Amino acid sequence: MRMSTVNIMFHELIGLRITVVKSSEDTLNRLSGEVVDETKYTLKVKTNKGLKIIPKSIVTISIKLTNGTFITVDGKKISGRPEDRIAKMRRKH
């Protein structure tokens, strides 16, 4: 299944470029880089200044999809382990 604005929460984010567009933690605003790891509650992002861990629950992120388009997602919507989100999608279809 191709990644889209409708089904992004059911895909793994590792390898995608993200930018934090809104955060309750000021130091995370405008942080950008490549997602190198994802856990239930965090994204580990490789930035120009090293690895940063971003809590999903306090951010809104812009994600560059593999087709070059950008989507904005509330981090709360992608909470959970990637494999659990993928399994949830399979159960629905």
N, C-alpha and C positions, 0 to 999 in steps of 0.2 A: 504494500500500500504506500502510495506516494504521500510525503509530508505536505500538509496544507494547514491553513488557519483553523479548519474545522477539527482536524485530528492530531494536532501537534502534541497534545497532552498524552497521547498513547505511543509516542516515539521516544527513543533514547536521544538525549541531547548532546552526548559526547561527540566532539568533532565539530560542533556548530559554533559560530561566532555569536556572541551576545553583547549587549550593552545594557547596563542598568539605567533605566530612564526615570525611575522614581524609587526612593527608599526612605524609610523612617530613620535610617542611619546615614547622616550626611556624607561620611567618608566613602560610601559605596556609590553615590550618585555619579553617573557618567563613566563608571568603571567599565572597561570593555576588554574582551579577549576571547580565547577559545576554551570551550568547556572540555576539561581533560578527565573529569570524574564527576559522578553524580551519586548522591546518597538519598535516603528518604527525605532529609530535611535541608540538604545543602547542595550547592554546585561548587566544584573546584575549578577555578578559571585561571588559565595561564595568561598573564598580562605582560606588558613591557617592563613592569617593576617586580615580576616574580609571580608566584602562585598566591591567589587570594581565595578564601572560602566565603561564599555568599549564602546566607540563610534564605531559603526560598520564601519563607513566610512574611518577610518584610520588604520584598522588592517587586517591582514591575519591570520586566525585561523586554527588550527588543531582540528578536532572534532572526538571524539571516538564514533562510532556508536554502537547501541545496540548489534550488532553481533561481536563486538570487533575490527573491522577494523577502521582505521583512514583515514580521508580525509582532504585535505587542501582546504579552501574556502576563497576567497576574501570577506571581510566584506561588500563591496558595493553590492555584488550579493544577500545578504540576508537582505538588507535594506527593510524597510517596515514592517508594522504590521504583525505578524504571521498569523492572521486570513485573512488578505488580500492576502497574498502569497498562502495560502491554497485555498481560493476562486478562485484565478487566475488559479490554477492548474485544478480545477474542471471544469472551463469554457473551458479549452483547450481540455479536454477529454470528 
